[in-house]
Amino acid sequence: MRTLVALAVPAAAFVSNGFQPLAHQVARTPIASSANVQMVAEMPVAKSRSAVIVEGQAPINPAAAKVSKSELSPEQIVYAMAQGNKRYVEGQGTAGASKSSMVDLLVEDPLNPTPVQAIVVSCSRQNAPIDSIFDAEPGSISSFRVTGNVIQENDAVMGSAEFVLEEFEAPMMIVMGNENNDAIATAVARAMKAAGRKDVPEMKHLSALEGDSEESVNGLLKALEAPALDALDQAPNASFEELCTIAGKLNVWRSIENMLTTSRTTVERVRDGRLQVHGAYLGADGKVQMLGVHPTQEELIETLPSGEVFRTASDVAVPAEEALAALYAGNQRYVAGMAGQLDAYDENLLAAVTDGGQKPFAIVLGCADSRCPVELMFDGRPGDIFVLRNAGNTLVSEKGSTLGSAEYAVGPLDSKLIVVSGHTKCGAVTATVQTVLAGGDTASVGGSIGKVLDDIVDAAKQAIEELPDASLEEQVKRATKINVFNSVKRIIEYSDSIKEAVIAGKVQVHGSVYDINTGKVEFMGEHPELEKIVGKELPTYKFRNSEYTSRASATASPGRSALARASLQRLTVGNERFVKGESQKADETSEPHSIVIGMACQRVPVEKVFDAAPGELLVQRVSGGIAGKEGSTLFSSVEYSISRYNPKTLVVLADSDSKIVRAAIDQVSGDVIPSAPQRGVLDRVMVSAMRAKMQVDSSSKKMTSAGRDLKIQQVTTELNAFYTIEQLLKSDIVRKAVVEDGLELHAAVLDEQTGVVKMLGEHPALEGIVGAKLTSE
């Protein structure tokens, strides 16, 4: 079912080619005129309210709200941006000119910080960075870029915006479409083709993006389908170019509509006057047309979104690494007393979890001990964890209900993580160790209890052999861990489907032990002999279970192919110019040779960091520099760009001092759970934060407290770049481009202090991930 966005737009005006929505009318006036600057000041804005009262909720009092860090009103900010765009169009841009080098702008001045005035969401393919288009001071605009400027419910773009709103209290958000948007054009061509139009332009990349079934259609094309179809409804006889313009503006409204109907953080600020959300449209001549607020904003914000979500059958599967990080962070909250923050009484949420089916992100085989509350100790929400419990957390047989239940969760429910959780002071393990020490037989215990102990006997015997002179308590502790890994081994050995999924890298089975005294879970990882158990080498298993050594100090590969080497060389030489304060003069738009996935917190645009010519780079920017989930906006954006432009390099550019990395480290250290959209960002970064924290905490090296924190941040930063690459390689389109078309995915880190970009190279386990031998020229 498609959404007719245009029907939500009032006041259509009849023009020569039929009725057109308000977005199309407003966009006709060029921004760079004095009359239009006056129009900007008079645009419809959100009405300020002294208090907003919602039935069943406390009133929202603006006086009690956090004071914005910006001293400008939203109207003043829009006016300033319009004036900045006028200077840009006239070639009179001056922002940042007072600095002797752009490198000086990378780090915020602690004595005179630049407040974030606005968030701008725009397309990844532009002829100039957002800062330049609005001639804005570096740091005053937080720029998010994704192909087609698409924002979807609870996606990472929305999460990135929420993070900036809460961190900096930006008073303005602008969603900006643009003329000659290739993704919009592709979606319109697809809609015209479906409508039977004969004047459809050829799109050679379309077949790869459509796949061989409706389910395999690229997620970005699906997201752009509604505005493309709505454009045809608005102007069925319009030309292709006219349809692209209408669809581009409708897509702006649709993205804003998604923000205003699903982001609680955004709606709360709009309602009490702290934030305004506007649309804008960038013309091919560089002029930005300000469109104002959504025409039906008052209706959209009447209902306050819940701010929380429960997992249902319609959700995508969560990768094992992210599921493990979510459990780890949940337990850290539990231990820190920050758990239980969920309001589970929202009627819509309860209806969703009742009627929406289930898709739990993890399976936990725990002990039946009443002191081990699985959902509580992982601070889980309804729909998160598929729980199996028995005395001793054992696997009794190859055909039992426990294994069958696990296979059901891995199969139809698509869970990617299994965790066997033992616990301290386990009665079943203690009884087994005592029985073995006394030389007794478990059969003598009587009833069915002896059958339970039978499965723990091997662990008890091994613990006693390893620690013959230890106390009973120490032997039980050791037997508990051995018993956990025995269950891990049996799950894999007894189930062909789970073993195949483990070999394919789709499922992971981990062990853990819950301390009933402290509430802390010790995460023990995968079985140390996993490769022996499955009978195959597992390169990615080796990578994620070995100590990570920083690659920033190593000499990265210059590229395997001549084209990739040339692309990387252009980036390197451009960065050298940036560091020296030099710049090439290039006015002509180039074809993109590389995709760069950057972090939204980088104060200087990616194009300037690499001193790139206009259009030379496809830049995707969100918090954390993440790839997003399979099928999500970010993921699909990269797939689209690869299919459309056939670049030879993709660089994941991390930041040496990222706020989102620090926030992820806080999450795995017990910080309060963030909103659902913010989790869409942090859940990805937490994978690396958890691994970095566990690696540093287990190190025998002596470190100062500051040194420890810096080490965790450095390791998290680099691992996160490689994790983004890992996730992208799950895409058939990306993997094919790597194996067959010569695409190379490289990680890099921008040093904020020096401006130098250090190339880390391709993923250390690349060939294992793609399952092919990659040759070098």
BELWONOR-V718444 format. One record per backbone hydrogen bond with DSSP energy under -0.5 kcal/mol. NH is the residue of the N-H (numbers start at 1). CO is the residue of the C=O. E is the energy in kcal/mol with one decimal. If there is no record, write none. Layout:
BEGIN
NH,CO,E / NH,CO,E
END
This chain:
BEGIN
4,2,-0.5 / 5,3,-1.7 / 7,4,-1.3 / 8,5,-1.9 / 9,6,-1.7 / 10,8,-0.6 / 13,20,-1.4 / 15,13,-0.5 / 15,18,-1.5 / 18,15,-2.1 / 20,13,-1.1 / 22,10,-0.5 / 24,21,-0.8 / 25,21,-1.5 / 26,22,-2.8 / 27,23,-1.6 / 28,25,-1.8 / 29,26,-1.5 / 30,28,-0.5 / 33,30,-0.7 / 37,33,-2.0 / 38,34,-1.6 / 39,35,-1.9 / 40,36,-2.3 / 41,37,-1.4 / 42,38,-1.0 / 42,39,-0.6 / 43,40,-1.3 / 52,60,-1.4 / 53,51,-0.5 / 54,52,-0.6 / 57,54,-2.5 / 60,52,-2.4 / 61,59,-0.7 / 62,50,-0.6 / 62,60,-0.7 / 64,61,-1.5 / 65,62,-1.3 / 69,168,-0.7 / 77,73,-2.2 / 78,74,-2.5 / 79,75,-2.2 / 80,76,-2.6 / 81,77,-2.5 / 82,78,-2.3 / 83,79,-2.3 / 84,80,-2.4 / 85,81,-2.4 / 86,82,-1.8 / 87,83,-2.1 / 88,84,-2.1 / 89,85,-2.6 / 90,86,-1.9 / 91,88,-1.3 / 92,87,-3.6 / 97,94,-2.1 / 99,96,-1.3 / 104,101,-1.2 / 105,102,-1.6 / 106,103,-1.6 / 110,108,-0.8 / 112,109,-0.6 / 115,113,-0.7 / 117,115,-0.8 / 117,140,-2.4 / 118,140,-1.7 / 119,172,-2.2 / 120,142,-2.3 / 121,174,-2.8 / 122,120,-0.6 / 122,144,-2.6 / 126,124,-0.8 / 133,129,-2.2 / 134,130,-2.0 / 135,132,-1.0 / 136,131,-2.6 / 139,603,-0.5 / 140,137,-2.4 / 142,118,-2.8 / 143,141,-0.7 / 144,120,-2.8 / 145,621,-1.8 / 146,122,-2.2 / 149,146,-2.5 / 150,147,-0.6 / 155,152,-2.0 / 159,155,-2.4 / 160,156,-2.4 / 161,157,-2.1 / 162,158,-2.4 / 163,159,-2.2 / 164,160,-2.0 / 165,161,-2.5 / 166,162,-2.4 / 167,163,-2.1 / 168,164,-3.1 / 169,164,-0.6 / 169,165,-1.5 / 172,117,-0.8 / 173,276,-2.4 / 174,119,-3.3 / 175,278,-2.4 / 176,121,-3.1 / 176,174,-0.6 / 177,175,-0.6 / 177,280,-2.4 / 179,282,-3.1 / 181,178,-0.6 / 182,180,-0.7 / 185,181,-2.4 / 186,182,-2.3 / 187,183,-2.2 / 188,184,-2.6 / 189,185,-2.5 / 190,186,-2.1 / 191,187,-2.1 / 192,188,-2.8 / 193,189,-2.3 / 194,190,-2.0 / 195,191,-1.6 / 196,193,-1.2 / 197,192,-2.5 / 206,203,-1.4 / 209,205,-1.3 / 210,206,-2.0 / 211,207,-1.5 / 213,210,-0.6 / 216,213,-0.8 / 217,214,-1.1 / 218,209,-3.0 / 222,218,-1.8 / 223,219,-2.2 / 224,220,-1.8 / 225,221,-0.5 / 225,222,-0.9 / 226,222,-0.6 / 228,224,-1.6 / 229,225,-2.6 / 230,226,-2.7 / 231,227,-1.9 / 232,228,-1.5 / 233,229,-2.0 / 234,230,-2.4 / 235,231,-2.5 / 238,235,-1.7 / 243,239,-2.5 / 244,240,-2.1 / 245,241,-1.7 / 246,242,-2.3 / 247,243,-3.0 / 248,244,-2.3 / 249,245,-1.7 / 250,246,-2.5 / 251,247,-2.3 / 252,248,-1.1 / 253,249,-1.8 / 254,250,-2.3 / 255,251,-2.3 / 256,252,-2.1 / 257,253,-2.7 / 258,254,-2.2 / 259,255,-1.7 / 260,256,-2.5 / 261,257,-1.0 / 262,258,-1.1 / 263,259,-1.9 / 264,262,-0.9 / 267,263,-2.5 / 268,264,-2.8 / 269,265,-1.2 / 270,266,-2.2 / 271,267,-2.7 / 272,268,-1.6 / 273,270,-0.8 / 274,269,-1.6 / 275,269,-1.7 / 276,171,-1.7 / 278,173,-3.0 / 278,276,-0.5 / 279,292,-2.6 / 280,175,-1.8 / 281,289,-1.9 / 282,177,-2.7 / 283,281,-0.6 / 283,287,-3.2 / 286,283,-1.9 / 289,281,-3.1 / 289,287,-0.5 / 290,288,-0.6 / 291,279,-2.8 / 292,279,-0.8 / 293,44,-1.2 / 294,277,-0.5 / 297,294,-2.0 / 300,296,-2.1 / 301,297,-2.3 / 302,299,-1.0 / 304,302,-0.5 / 305,303,-0.6 / 311,382,-0.6 / 313,356,-2.2 / 315,312,-1.8 / 323,319,-2.4 / 324,320,-2.6 / 325,321,-2.0 / 326,322,-2.1 / 327,323,-2.1 / 328,324,-2.6 / 329,325,-2.9 / 330,326,-2.3 / 331,327,-2.3 / 332,328,-2.1 / 333,329,-2.2 / 334,330,-2.1 / 335,331,-2.6 / 336,332,-2.1 / 337,333,-0.7 / 337,334,-0.7 / 338,333,-2.9 / 339,333,-0.8 / 344,342,-0.9 / 346,343,-0.5 / 350,346,-2.5 / 351,347,-2.4 / 352,348,-2.2 / 353,349,-2.5 / 354,350,-1.4 / 355,351,-2.8 / 356,352,-2.4 / 361,384,-1.5 / 362,384,-1.5 / 363,417,-2.6 / 364,386,-2.3 / 365,363,-0.5 / 365,419,-2.5 / 366,364,-0.8 / 366,388,-3.0 / 367,421,-0.7 / 368,390,-0.9 / 372,369,-1.8 / 373,371,-0.5 / 374,372,-1.1 / 377,373,-2.8 / 378,374,-1.1 / 379,376,-1.5 / 380,375,-3.0 / 384,381,-2.3 / 386,362,-3.0 / 387,385,-0.7 / 388,364,-3.0 / 390,366,-1.7 / 393,390,-2.0 / 396,394,-0.6 / 404,400,-2.0 / 405,401,-2.4 / 406,402,-2.0 / 407,403,-2.6 / 408,404,-1.9 / 409,405,-2.0 / 410,406,-2.3 / 411,407,-2.6 / 413,408,-1.7 / 414,411,-0.9 / 415,409,-2.7 / 416,361,-0.6 / 418,508,-2.5 / 419,363,-3.1 / 420,510,-2.8 / 421,365,-2.8 / 421,419,-0.6 / 422,420,-0.6 / 422,512,-2.7 / 424,514,-2.4 / 426,423,-0.7 / 430,426,-2.6 / 431,427,-2.5 / 432,428,-1.8 / 433,429,-2.6 / 434,430,-2.5 / 435,431,-2.2 / 436,432,-2.4 / 437,433,-2.6 / 438,434,-1.9 / 439,436,-1.3 / 440,435,-2.4 / 444,441,-1.9 / 445,442,-1.4 / 446,443,-0.8 / 449,446,-0.7 / 450,446,-0.9 / 452,448,-1.3 / 453,449,-2.1 / 454,450,-1.8 / 455,451,-0.8 / 455,452,-0.9 / 456,453,-1.8 / 457,453,-1.0 / 457,454,-0.5 / 460,456,-2.3 / 461,457,-2.8 / 462,458,-2.2 / 463,459,-2.1 / 464,460,-2.1 / 465,461,-2.2 / 466,462,-2.3 / 467,463,-2.2 / 468,465,-0.5 / 470,467,-1.1 / 475,471,-2.4 / 476,472,-2.6 / 477,473,-2.1 / 478,474,-2.3 / 479,475,-2.6 / 480,476,-2.3 / 481,477,-1.6 / 482,478,-2.3 / 483,479,-2.7 / 484,480,-1.7 / 485,481,-2.1 / 486,482,-2.1 / 487,483,-1.9 / 488,484,-2.2 / 489,485,-2.5 / 490,486,-2.4 / 491,487,-2.4 / 492,488,-1.6 / 493,489,-2.8 / 494,490,-3.2 / 495,491,-1.0 / 496,494,-0.6 / 499,495,-2.2 / 500,496,-2.5 / 501,497,-1.8 / 502,498,-2.3 / 503,499,-2.5 / 504,500,-2.2 / 505,502,-1.1 / 506,501,-2.3 / 507,501,-1.4 / 508,416,-2.1 / 510,418,-3.1 / 511,525,-2.3 / 512,420,-2.1 / 513,522,-1.8 / 514,422,-2.7 / 515,520,-2.7 / 516,514,-0.8 / 519,515,-2.9 / 522,513,-3.3 / 522,520,-0.5 / 523,521,-0.7 / 524,511,-2.3 / 524,522,-0.7 / 525,511,-0.8 / 527,509,-0.5 / 530,527,-1.7 / 533,529,-2.1 / 534,530,-2.4 / 535,531,-1.4 / 536,531,-1.2 / 542,538,-1.9 / 543,539,-2.0 / 544,540,-2.4 / 545,541,-1.1 / 546,543,-1.0 / 554,551,-1.2 / 556,554,-0.7 / 565,561,-2.6 / 566,562,-2.2 / 567,563,-2.2 / 568,564,-2.8 / 569,565,-2.4 / 570,566,-2.0 / 571,567,-1.8 / 572,568,-2.6 / 573,569,-3.0 / 574,570,-2.1 / 575,571,-2.3 / 576,572,-2.0 / 577,573,-1.9 / 578,574,-2.1 / 579,575,-2.5 / 580,576,-1.8 / 581,577,-0.8 / 581,578,-0.9 / 582,577,-2.9 / 586,584,-0.8 / 590,614,-3.3 / 593,616,-2.2 / 594,616,-0.9 / 595,649,-2.0 / 596,618,-3.1 / 597,651,-2.7 / 598,596,-0.8 / 598,620,-2.6 / 600,622,-1.1 / 602,599,-1.4 / 608,605,-0.7 / 609,605,-1.9 / 610,606,-1.8 / 611,608,-0.7 / 612,607,-3.0 / 614,586,-0.6 / 615,126,-0.7 / 616,613,-2.3 / 618,594,-2.3 / 619,124,-2.1 / 619,617,-0.7 / 620,596,-2.6 / 620,618,-0.6 / 621,145,-1.8 / 621,619,-0.5 / 622,598,-1.4 / 625,622,-1.7 / 626,623,-0.6 / 632,629,-2.4 / 636,632,-2.9 / 637,633,-2.1 / 638,634,-1.8 / 639,635,-2.0 / 640,636,-2.7 / 641,637,-2.2 / 642,638,-2.3 / 643,639,-2.4 / 644,640,-2.5 / 645,641,-2.5 / 646,642,-1.7 / 648,593,-1.2 / 649,593,-0.8 / 650,744,-2.4 / 651,595,-3.0 / 652,650,-0.5 / 652,746,-2.8 / 653,597,-2.3 / 653,651,-0.8 / 654,652,-0.8 / 654,748,-3.2 / 656,750,-2.4 / 658,655,-0.6 / 662,658,-1.9 / 663,659,-2.3 / 664,660,-2.1 / 665,661,-2.2 / 666,662,-2.2 / 667,663,-1.9 / 668,664,-2.0 / 669,666,-1.1 / 670,667,-1.5 / 671,666,-2.1 / 676,307,-1.2 / 679,675,-2.2 / 680,676,-1.2 / 681,678,-1.3 / 682,678,-2.9 / 683,679,-2.5 / 684,681,-0.9 / 685,681,-1.4 / 686,682,-2.8 / 687,683,-0.5 / 687,684,-0.8 / 688,684,-0.5 / 688,685,-0.6 / 689,685,-1.9 / 690,686,-2.9 / 691,687,-1.6 / 692,688,-2.7 / 693,689,-2.6 / 694,690,-2.6 / 695,691,-2.3 / 696,692,-2.6 / 697,693,-2.7 / 698,694,-1.5 / 699,696,-1.0 / 708,704,-2.5 / 709,705,-2.1 / 710,706,-2.5 / 711,707,-2.2 / 712,708,-2.4 / 713,709,-2.2 / 714,710,-2.5 / 715,711,-2.6 / 716,712,-2.4 / 717,713,-2.4 / 718,714,-2.1 / 719,715,-2.7 / 720,716,-2.5 / 721,717,-1.4 / 722,718,-1.8 / 723,719,-2.6 / 724,720,-2.1 / 725,721,-1.5 / 726,722,-2.4 / 727,723,-2.4 / 728,724,-2.2 / 729,725,-2.0 / 730,727,-1.5 / 731,728,-1.8 / 735,731,-2.8 / 736,732,-2.4 / 737,733,-1.9 / 738,734,-1.9 / 739,735,-2.7 / 740,736,-3.1 / 741,736,-1.0 / 743,737,-2.6 / 744,648,-1.6 / 746,650,-2.9 / 746,744,-0.6 / 747,761,-2.5 / 748,652,-2.2 / 749,758,-2.1 / 750,654,-2.9 / 751,749,-0.6 / 751,756,-2.6 / 752,750,-0.8 / 755,751,-3.1 / 758,749,-2.8 / 758,756,-0.7 / 759,757,-0.7 / 760,747,-3.0 / 761,747,-1.0 / 766,763,-1.9 / 769,765,-2.0 / 770,766,-2.5 / 771,767,-1.4 / 772,767,-1.2 / 774,772,-0.5 / 775,773,-0.5 / 777,560,-3.4
END
